Amino acid sequence: MPAIGPVQRNKVKYRPSINQADSNMARREFPHFEAVSAMVPVEGGYHAAIAVKALRMGGAPRFHKVLDGQVFKGAVAADEAASAELQRLQGVSDEGELIW
C-alpha cells in the first residue's frame, strides 16, 4: 500500500459543506451546534458567512451571511473576515440562529 502524503489545502472557491471544508477554516462548537467560517460566492466576489450545523447529525449546514453589504474580491479575504466574526459569536440558538 502506498504511503499517504500530507493533507493538501482544498483549492475550491466555496465550501459545499462543513465536512468537505479544508483545515484552514475557523470552527467553534456550541451546545448542539458547530459553527464554521465560510464564504458565499456572489457576482464580483464573495460574502463572508458562518455555516451552522447540528452536532452529530446529518444534513446540510445553514449559511448566515455576516458583514452585510461587504463583498470581498477573494475567497481567502472573505473567509478571514468570517473567521474574525466567528470569534465574536456568543452562541447559537436552539433554532440554529446566530447569537451576538
Secondary structure by P-SEA (a helix, b strand, c coil): ccccccccccccccccccccccccbbbbbcccbbbbbbccccccbbbbbbbbbbcccbbbbbbbbcccccccccaaaaaaaaaaaaaacccccccccccc
